[in-house]
Amino acid sequence: MIKLYREAHSPAADAIEAEFREMALGYERVVIGAAEAAALFGAETSLPVLTNNERIVSGGNIPAYIKELAVLWRDWQLFQGDYCYVDEDGEVC
């Protein structure tokens, strides 16, 4: 499960949560301070931090990871229905 480690007041973390809500993505919110984050992830890692199993993402890597999740979500939605579709390359199911 995806976990979002964040400070109580963080516009960056608020933006991440807004994207997760838009995708209807399940996640766990963990509110911690900077000292706890340094103990968990190392002093060089700043909040917010996303974890997914063994994967840890923070800082400038977060936007790319959210984009990756959005693509996964889109692909998941495509294959969950009992219907046929045409993808951007013109391929049909």
Solvent accessible surface area in square Angstrom, and as a share of the most:
residue,aa,sasa,rsa
1,M,139,0.62
2,I,12,0.06
3,K,68,0.29
4,L,0,0.00
5,Y,28,0.11
6,R,6,0.02
7,E,71,0.32
8,A,66,0.51
9,H,170,0.76
10,S,13,0.09
11,P,116,0.73
12,A,56,0.43
13,A,0,0.00
14,D,72,0.37
15,A,56,0.43
16,I,9,0.05
17,E,6,0.03
18,A,45,0.35
19,E,82,0.37
20,F,0,0.00
21,R,153,0.56
22,E,149,0.67
23,M,16,0.07
24,A,89,0.69
25,L,43,0.22
26,G,52,0.50
27,Y,50,0.19
28,E,74,0.33
29,R,131,0.48
30,V,34,0.20
31,V,80,0.46
32,I,19,0.10
33,G,30,0.29
34,A,70,0.54
35,A,85,0.66
36,E,95,0.42
37,A,2,0.01
38,A,39,0.30
39,A,91,0.71
40,L,109,0.54
41,F,35,0.14
42,G,23,0.23
43,A,94,0.73
44,E,152,0.68
45,T,25,0.15
46,S,73,0.47
47,L,31,0.15
48,P,15,0.09
49,V,0,0.00
50,L,0,0.00
51,T,16,0.09
52,N,42,0.22
53,N,119,0.61
54,E,161,0.72
55,R,108,0.40
56,I,100,0.51
57,V,10,0.05
58,S,25,0.16
59,G,45,0.43
60,G,74,0.71
61,N,101,0.52
62,I,12,0.06
63,P,91,0.57
64,A,69,0.54
65,Y,7,0.03
66,I,14,0.07
67,K,145,0.61
68,E,83,0.37
69,L,13,0.07
70,A,37,0.29
71,V,69,0.40
72,L,112,0.56
73,W,94,0.33
74,R,101,0.37
75,D,47,0.24
76,W,149,0.52
77,Q,79,0.35
78,L,47,0.24
79,F,131,0.55
80,Q,102,0.45
81,G,30,0.28
82,D,155,0.80
83,Y,128,0.49
84,C,80,0.48
85,Y,44,0.17
86,V,100,0.58
87,D,44,0.23
88,E,139,0.63
89,D,116,0.60
90,G,51,0.49
91,E,110,0.50
92,V,95,0.54
93,C,92,0.55
